[in-house]
Every structure is written in structure tokens, then in C-alpha cells.
């Protein structure tokens, strides 16, 4: 994964340097690399480097100082011939957090290219955006030290995790886990013992197979079925199905949709309802991907959502990993939570949240149904592919001979 971090402006203030360091640190920790910002003192140098980056890099991060950010967005949009449009989510957030801001400012801060994904700041102002051109990503951000942590942790990296092949990440939840759900090292040791003729040591499963089997048996006895929406976590459910016979009871639905700027908890419920609506199952269900948040001490905390819906009522749990738990452990734990929901629904006939606190999610799962999930709100479904290709984006910049002078002229008019 080749990453290019670019900044227009040689004069880097202390605040800009802090923002650059935060971006570098997050990219290097997530992708196990050593990328550093390159600063360009003129628009001409910036355009030349950008043309080269388009040909050679997978992720391009374009930045500038916050005071010039709205003009910088116009500069980048013109360079790529992007057509801008205002985003209501950004406008609403700005108006709620800063009602005294002028309508012109609200409009300027809400403009991003058509077919791009907004990377929201905590107050909407200086929000970034990302354009997915098949195998290449263009990201535009302000070097704003007061907003950069939120932009990265609650916007950009959740977006990247849903856009890029998860295997690119150093904390990939699937790394170190074999197809049977056993840690790769343990699985390899078991195979080695078997090859030598020794009886392999019995491996403890990372989930309660007996309980899951009990739930499935209960559903089967009542003639009930559950359709589970397609997300990145369903691979773990497939693994479990090799140990727990879910045949004709719990099955995977092809239903999925783009999350965009929908809140993670709402997205989870709509996935479950969609799985119900588009199948003949008695119940719809969903497990979201694992969301990661970097704490102040540099450690990571993980959480995800489990939901069920019978079309009219819905239940949901937010499950947080305990300290020391890995993402795979969280997924298996969340799967058990989901099965508890199924079990309770099969016995009560209701999927409403009031049943959750006492009977579905205990203290260990730290569910919080009243909490609004602000984390991971600006992401899109992994299956989404933009129509614009890398070649098209490159052509928009490089193919026009007059692009350099035209962009420089625009930037001069807008900024100075």
C-alpha cells in the first residue's frame, strides 16, 4: 500500500505540524509503514508532485492550513474537474454547533465533490472528504489541530476500514485466525502434531458452541428462521457454522447497503430489517464490522453492534471489547449476544429493546442502548465501487495541458 501525504505550503505552523504528526502516526501505525509529509511551497510544485503521485500511489492525502482550506478544496476540485455539491449533513452539523455562522460560510464548508464521501469534523466546520476511484483513494483534509483527532479516529479510519481490503491493516481482525477460528499458531501446531502421528491437543473454541447449538435447536423446533445481513463479520459466522449445525435455521442473506453518513447504531438496525424484508425468514439480524478507536495512551479499544428485527420491532446491543480482548474475540462474543437476542425473541415473540437489559446483554457485554454512536459514522460499505477509475482521475489532471496554469490562477484568485 503506497501512501502519499502532501501539504501545500512551506511555512508550517506549530499547529499544522501537530496535525501532520497525528496523520503520520495514525497511517504508520495502521499500515505498518513509515510515511512522512512532503511540503510544497508553490501551487506549481504541488501540481507536479500530485501528477506523479496519481501514477504511483494508492492513497493520496492532500492538506493545507485551515485558514485556506475552503479555497484549497476548490483548488483540488478544479484540478480533477470535480463537480462540487453541498452536503446536508455537514450543513446541519454546522448550524447546530455554530448557529451564528453566516449562510455563506455554511455553504463553503459543506461543499465537496459529487460521489465523494464526507469526513465529518465534530462541528461540521473544516470537514474533509474522500474520493474512491476503484483502487485509488484521494483524501482532502485540513491541518487543523483542534479537529484532526476527530477527523481521523471518527471519520477517516472507519471509512478506510470499510473501503480498503481489511488485510492491509496491521490490526486486521482476521490476522492470526485460521478458518476454524483457532489462532494460527495453535492450528499450525495441531497440524504438526497430526503429521507426526501424535494425537493433536484439543483446542478450546473461542465461543460457546453448546449454547449456540441450543439456541439453533430451539429455533428449529418452533420452525423459526433467521436471515443475517452481509457484513465483514459474517465470515466468523461461517466458521461457527462448521461446528454448530445452523442448516435451514440461521442463514446468510445477500442483503447489504451503503452506510455513508448514517450513525453506526442506526445502520445496524436497518441492516437487520433489510435482511428480514428481503427474505422469507422469521427474523432479520446483523453484526457490524469491528470499529476501532485510538485512546489517549495509544492503545486501541474495539466495539461493534448486534441487531435483530422482525420488521416492526427491533433490538440492538453495542458490545465493547474488554481490555486485552482482540477483535476476533469481540466478534465471537458479539455473535453470542446476537444468539441471545434470537433466543429471547423466540421465547417472547418480541424484539423490542426493553427486553435487552435484563435478559440479553449482561454486564460483561457492556451494552448501552441509549447511547448515540458517534464513532465510525463516515464510512461506506466495502462492496461500493465508484464509477470513476484511476485512469479517469489521472487523465483529468494530466491529460489537459493547460491544467497547471489554470489551477494556479484559480488558487491565486481564491486565496490572495
JOKAVEN-V521215 format. One record per backbone hydrogen bond with DSSP energy under -1.0 kcal/mol. NH is the residue of the N-H (numbers start at 1). CO is the residue of the C=O. E is the energy in kcal/mol with one decimal. If there is no record, write none. Layout:
# JOKAVEN-V521215
nh->NH co->CO e->E
nh->NH co->CO e->E
This chain:
# JOKAVEN-V521215
nh->4 co->59 e->-2.9
nh->6 co->61 e->-3.1
nh->7 co->38 e->-2.2
nh->8 co->63 e->-2.1
nh->9 co->40 e->-3.5
nh->12 co->10 e->-1.2
nh->17 co->13 e->-2.5
nh->18 co->14 e->-2.0
nh->19 co->15 e->-2.1
nh->20 co->16 e->-2.6
nh->21 co->17 e->-2.4
nh->22 co->18 e->-2.0
nh->23 co->19 e->-2.1
nh->24 co->20 e->-2.9
nh->25 co->21 e->-2.7
nh->26 co->22 e->-2.2
nh->27 co->23 e->-2.4
nh->28 co->24 e->-2.7
nh->29 co->25 e->-2.1
nh->30 co->26 e->-2.1
nh->31 co->27 e->-2.6
nh->38 co->5 e->-1.8
nh->40 co->7 e->-2.7
nh->46 co->42 e->-2.1
nh->47 co->43 e->-2.6
nh->48 co->44 e->-2.2
nh->49 co->45 e->-2.4
nh->50 co->46 e->-2.4
nh->51 co->47 e->-2.4
nh->52 co->48 e->-1.6
nh->53 co->49 e->-2.4
nh->54 co->50 e->-2.2
nh->55 co->51 e->-1.0
nh->56 co->52 e->-1.1
nh->57 co->53 e->-3.1
nh->58 co->2 e->-2.1
nh->59 co->2 e->-2.2
nh->60 co->137 e->-2.8
nh->61 co->4 e->-3.0
nh->62 co->139 e->-3.4
nh->63 co->6 e->-1.8
nh->68 co->65 e->-1.4
nh->69 co->66 e->-1.5
nh->72 co->68 e->-2.2
nh->73 co->69 e->-2.4
nh->74 co->70 e->-1.3
nh->75 co->71 e->-2.2
nh->76 co->72 e->-2.5
nh->77 co->73 e->-2.5
nh->78 co->74 e->-2.4
nh->79 co->75 e->-1.9
nh->80 co->76 e->-1.8
nh->82 co->77 e->-3.0
nh->85 co->112 e->-2.7
nh->87 co->110 e->-1.4
nh->91 co->87 e->-2.2
nh->92 co->88 e->-3.1
nh->93 co->89 e->-1.8
nh->94 co->90 e->-2.4
nh->95 co->91 e->-2.6
nh->96 co->92 e->-2.0
nh->97 co->93 e->-2.1
nh->98 co->94 e->-3.2
nh->101 co->98 e->-1.9
nh->106 co->102 e->-2.2
nh->107 co->103 e->-2.2
nh->108 co->104 e->-2.5
nh->109 co->105 e->-2.3
nh->110 co->106 e->-1.1
nh->112 co->85 e->-2.3
nh->114 co->83 e->-3.2
nh->116 co->113 e->-1.6
nh->117 co->130 e->-2.9
nh->119 co->128 e->-2.7
nh->127 co->124 e->-1.0
nh->128 co->119 e->-2.5
nh->129 co->140 e->-1.7
nh->130 co->117 e->-2.1
nh->131 co->138 e->-3.0
nh->133 co->136 e->-3.0
nh->136 co->133 e->-1.3
nh->137 co->58 e->-2.9
nh->138 co->131 e->-2.4
nh->139 co->60 e->-3.4
nh->140 co->129 e->-2.6
nh->141 co->62 e->-2.4
nh->143 co->64 e->-2.6
nh->144 co->142 e->-1.6
nh->147 co->144 e->-1.5
nh->148 co->144 e->-2.2
nh->151 co->147 e->-2.6
nh->152 co->148 e->-2.4
nh->153 co->149 e->-2.8
nh->154 co->150 e->-2.2
nh->156 co->151 e->-3.5
nh->157 co->152 e->-2.7
nh->159 co->155 e->-1.7
nh->160 co->156 e->-2.7
nh->161 co->157 e->-2.3
nh->162 co->158 e->-1.2
nh->164 co->160 e->-3.0
nh->168 co->165 e->-2.5
nh->169 co->166 e->-1.8
nh->170 co->30 e->-3.4
nh->172 co->169 e->-1.3
nh->175 co->172 e->-1.5
nh->177 co->174 e->-1.6
nh->178 co->182 e->-2.9
nh->181 co->178 e->-2.1
nh->184 co->176 e->-2.1
nh->187 co->183 e->-2.7
nh->188 co->184 e->-2.6
nh->189 co->185 e->-2.1
nh->190 co->186 e->-2.3
nh->191 co->187 e->-2.2
nh->192 co->188 e->-2.2
nh->193 co->189 e->-2.3
nh->194 co->190 e->-2.1
nh->195 co->191 e->-2.3
nh->196 co->192 e->-1.5
nh->197 co->194 e->-1.3
nh->198 co->193 e->-2.2
nh->209 co->207 e->-1.4
nh->212 co->208 e->-2.2
nh->213 co->209 e->-2.5
nh->214 co->210 e->-1.9
nh->215 co->211 e->-2.2
nh->216 co->212 e->-2.4
nh->217 co->213 e->-2.4
nh->218 co->214 e->-2.0
nh->219 co->215 e->-2.4
nh->220 co->216 e->-2.8
nh->221 co->217 e->-2.3
nh->222 co->218 e->-1.1
nh->223 co->220 e->-1.3
nh->224 co->219 e->-2.6
nh->226 co->249 e->-3.3
nh->227 co->283 e->-2.7
nh->228 co->251 e->-2.6
nh->229 co->285 e->-2.8
nh->230 co->255 e->-2.3
nh->234 co->231 e->-1.2
nh->236 co->233 e->-1.4
nh->238 co->234 e->-2.3
nh->239 co->235 e->-1.8
nh->240 co->236 e->-2.3
nh->241 co->237 e->-2.1
nh->242 co->239 e->-1.2
nh->243 co->240 e->-2.0
nh->244 co->240 e->-2.7
nh->246 co->244 e->-1.0
nh->249 co->246 e->-2.6
nh->250 co->246 e->-1.7
nh->251 co->226 e->-2.6
nh->253 co->228 e->-3.1
nh->262 co->259 e->-2.3
nh->267 co->263 e->-2.6
nh->268 co->264 e->-1.9
nh->269 co->265 e->-1.7
nh->270 co->266 e->-2.4
nh->271 co->267 e->-2.1
nh->272 co->268 e->-1.8
nh->273 co->269 e->-2.6
nh->274 co->270 e->-2.5
nh->275 co->271 e->-2.3
nh->276 co->272 e->-1.7
nh->277 co->273 e->-3.0
nh->278 co->274 e->-2.0
nh->279 co->276 e->-1.4
nh->283 co->225 e->-1.2
nh->284 co->309 e->-3.0
nh->285 co->227 e->-2.4
nh->286 co->307 e->-2.1
nh->288 co->305 e->-2.4
nh->291 co->303 e->-3.0
nh->293 co->301 e->-2.4
nh->295 co->299 e->-3.5
nh->298 co->295 e->-1.9
nh->301 co->293 e->-2.6
nh->303 co->291 e->-1.8
nh->304 co->319 e->-1.9
nh->306 co->317 e->-2.2
nh->307 co->286 e->-2.2
nh->308 co->315 e->-2.3
nh->309 co->284 e->-2.4
nh->310 co->313 e->-2.0
nh->315 co->308 e->-2.1
nh->317 co->306 e->-2.5
nh->319 co->304 e->-3.0
nh->320 co->365 e->-1.0
nh->321 co->302 e->-2.9
nh->325 co->322 e->-2.6
nh->330 co->326 e->-2.1
nh->331 co->327 e->-2.3
nh->332 co->328 e->-2.4
nh->333 co->329 e->-2.3
nh->334 co->330 e->-2.8
nh->335 co->331 e->-2.0
nh->336 co->332 e->-1.8
nh->337 co->333 e->-1.8
nh->338 co->334 e->-2.5
nh->339 co->335 e->-2.2
nh->340 co->336 e->-2.0
nh->341 co->337 e->-2.0
nh->342 co->338 e->-2.2
nh->343 co->339 e->-2.6
nh->344 co->340 e->-2.6
nh->345 co->341 e->-2.6
nh->346 co->342 e->-2.5
nh->347 co->343 e->-1.2
nh->348 co->344 e->-2.2
nh->349 co->345 e->-3.0
nh->355 co->352 e->-1.6
nh->356 co->353 e->-2.2
nh->359 co->355 e->-1.5
nh->360 co->356 e->-2.1
nh->361 co->356 e->-1.9
nh->365 co->362 e->-1.3
nh->366 co->363 e->-1.1
nh->379 co->260 e->-1.8
nh->384 co->381 e->-1.8
nh->393 co->389 e->-2.4
nh->394 co->390 e->-2.6
nh->395 co->391 e->-2.5
nh->396 co->392 e->-2.1
nh->397 co->393 e->-1.1
nh->398 co->394 e->-3.4
nh->399 co->395 e->-1.6
nh->403 co->400 e->-1.4
nh->406 co->402 e->-2.1
nh->407 co->403 e->-2.6
nh->408 co->404 e->-2.2
nh->409 co->405 e->-2.2
nh->410 co->406 e->-2.0
nh->411 co->407 e->-2.8
nh->412 co->408 e->-2.3
nh->413 co->409 e->-2.1
nh->414 co->410 e->-2.4
nh->415 co->411 e->-2.7
nh->416 co->412 e->-1.6
